[in-house]
Amino acid sequence: MTVNHIVLFEPQIPANTGNIARTCAATNSPLHLIEPLGFSTDDKHLKRAGLDYWHDVDITYHKSMEAFLDYLGERPLYLITKFANHTYDEVDLARDEEQFFMFGKETTGLPEEFMRENEEKCLRLPMNDTHVRSLNLSNTAAIVVYEALRQQRFAGLELVHTYDHDKLK
């Protein structure tokens, strides 16, 4: 089964990170946070966005981009950026045992030099750039991880669940 890792480079908005953590809990995706963070991880807004799912998220903190890259080694990395020449759906996301999707900070994205050095790893979500500058970080992370899971036939996730008070039963 493929493991889809979400990597946030120096995130700044606690609500985005909290929402992404919730998505990670729902999709069994480990979350990696590259420091420095623009908030404290005990921030009330962060916890509110993640609700009571924090204990179900596998979070790894990395002191720097270099520390993360050392941890990554040779495993596949995709940089999600509006500047990419390829879209996220062009890649076979079901072929590797582990893969990492890196997202930049909300204000400036990923470092330009790093993207230039790794241009072949850059993926874009199609959008109308005339109307918006960028998509919301937590929405983008959810779109990418669910595309990977779709290609992986949602392995490890419940396709149907029956609830005690199921509104459709």
Salt bridges, closest charged atoms under 4 A:
GLU10 OE1 - LYS105 NZ 2.83
GLU35 OE1 - LYS63 NZ 3.29
ASP56 OD2 - HIS55 NE2 3.20
GLU90 OE1 - HIS86 ND1 3.05
ASP96 OD2 - ARG95 NE 3.50
GLU98 OE2 - HIS5 NE2 2.74
GLU98 OE1 - ARG75 NH1 3.21
GLU112 OE2 - ARG116 NH2 2.78
ASP129 OD1 - ARG124 NH2 2.27
GLU147 OE2 - ARG150 NH2 2.84
GLU158 OE1 - HIS161 ND1 2.47
